[in-house]
């Protein structure tokens, strides 16, 4: 996350917030934020939220829908919310926004590895 200039917080178990600025090197050939950058922001929030219970969570599946373009220097924020928490799996929805504009919706499912502790780090 440091290489992308992102910051993060885990306000509560099952939630996470990741934010940063769209830099020129994050643009695609159309001049909008590259999908890979938006995916990375969403994925970072997903990882933090899913591991916030202290049990190691590894991704089983992830899907993203890109809804709106965004511009250089725009602030982006991904907010992950736990939709389902089971004994061995959990599902998260992440909204990626720039201001009030919804840029993308990301959904991810994790496998929770009971007996394995998660180490959260927003510095990766």
HELIX and SHEET records of a PDB file:
HELIX    1   1 UNK A   24  UNK A   26  5                                   3    
HELIX    2   2 UNK A   35  UNK A   51  1                                  17    
SHEET    1   A 6 UNK A   7  UNK A   9  0                                        
SHEET    2   A 6 UNK A  15  UNK A  21 -1                                        
SHEET    3   A 6 UNK A  75  UNK A  85 -1                                        
SHEET    4   A 6 UNK A  89  UNK A  98 -1                                        
SHEET    5   A 6 UNK A 101  UNK A 117 -1                                        
SHEET    6   A 6 UNK A  55  UNK A  66 -1                                        
END                                                                             
